[in-house]
Amino acid sequence: MVLALMALTGTLHVLGVGGLRAGWLWVGTPLVLGSAAVVYKVTSRAPRQGLWVAAAALCGLAATGALTSSAPLSKGALAQRMDVLSLPFFEQVSERREGNSWCRPGCPGVERRYLPPDVSNPDLPVQTVLLALRAQGSIDDEEFARLASRQVFVVDGEDLAAAVTLAPDASGRWIMTIRFSAHRR
């Protein structure tokens, strides 16, 4: 029983199921109900069968919590974090989503390209993005001061990395690219 629970948990972890939308349900259903059903069948004539079934269900629930907390953020969760960024007067030009919760060939990522408002001083749009990241809690005051004069930077957080680039495109317009990439926790 224990080996079967470990094998199922390992398989679900490798597949990255915990990172899918409603991943807790996709992981929890086979782990909790499956382990409880197997123990119910194996202990059909044992005393205190209900106690054994409850213990198996709790083990499945603990494994579910471990899998969903270690899974990378989904593309939808990354997009929601980007939606929260306060970027006044930035016009979104494009969005690209890639990767999967298996992290093969890459973990989930969302890249958005923006036309910044006024780029006579290229530091201003970068500082606007830095202020939005600071308001979100992705960077602290010290890191804000360190990155304020850069046009390209990467911020590596606990569950995601944010890469920001300000560069002219082929037509000479300045484009701000913001990419959030998830990684396994």
Secondary structure as the mmCIF struct_conf table of DSSP 4:
data_model
#
loop_
_struct_conf.conf_type_id
_struct_conf.id
_struct_conf.beg_label_comp_id
_struct_conf.beg_label_asym_id
_struct_conf.beg_label_seq_id
_struct_conf.end_label_comp_id
_struct_conf.end_label_asym_id
_struct_conf.end_label_seq_id
HELX_RH_AL_P HELX_RH_AL_P1 VAL A 2 LEU A 15
TURN_TY1_P TURN_TY1_P1 GLY A 16 GLY A 16
HELX_RH_3T_P HELX_RH_3T_P1 VAL A 17 GLY A 19
BEND BEND1 LEU A 20 LEU A 20
TURN_TY1_P TURN_TY1_P2 ARG A 21 ALA A 22
HELX_RH_AL_P HELX_RH_AL_P2 GLY A 23 GLY A 28
HELX_RH_PI_P HELX_RH_PI_P1 THR A 29 LEU A 33
HELX_RH_AL_P HELX_RH_AL_P3 GLY A 34 VAL A 42
TURN_TY1_P TURN_TY1_P3 THR A 43 ARG A 45
BEND BEND2 ALA A 46 ALA A 46
TURN_TY1_P TURN_TY1_P4 PRO A 47 ARG A 48
HELX_RH_AL_P HELX_RH_AL_P4 GLN A 49 SER A 70
BEND BEND3 ALA A 71 ALA A 71
HELX_LH_PP_P HELX_LH_PP_P1 PRO A 72 SER A 74
HELX_RH_AL_P HELX_RH_AL_P5 LYS A 75 VAL A 84
BEND BEND4 LEU A 85 LEU A 85
TURN_TY1_P TURN_TY1_P5 PRO A 88 PHE A 89
STRN STRN1 GLU A 91 GLU A 98
TURN_TY1_P TURN_TY1_P6 SER A 101 TRP A 102
BEND BEND5 ARG A 104 PRO A 105
STRN STRN2 GLY A 109 LEU A 115
BEND BEND6 PRO A 117 PRO A 117
BEND BEND7 SER A 120 ASN A 121
TURN_TY1_P TURN_TY1_P7 PRO A 122 PRO A 122
HELX_RH_AL_P HELX_RH_AL_P6 ASP A 123 GLN A 136
TURN_TY1_P TURN_TY1_P8 GLY A 137 GLY A 137
BEND BEND8 SER A 138 ILE A 139
HELX_RH_AL_P HELX_RH_AL_P7 ASP A 141 LEU A 147
TURN_TY1_P TURN_TY1_P9 ALA A 148 SER A 149
BEND BEND9 GLN A 151 GLN A 151
STRN STRN3 VAL A 152 ASP A 156
BEND BEND10 GLU A 158 ASP A 159
STRN STRN4 LEU A 160 PRO A 168
TURN_TY1_P TURN_TY1_P10 ALA A 170 SER A 171
BEND BEND11 GLY A 172 GLY A 172
STRN STRN5 TRP A 174 ALA A 182
#
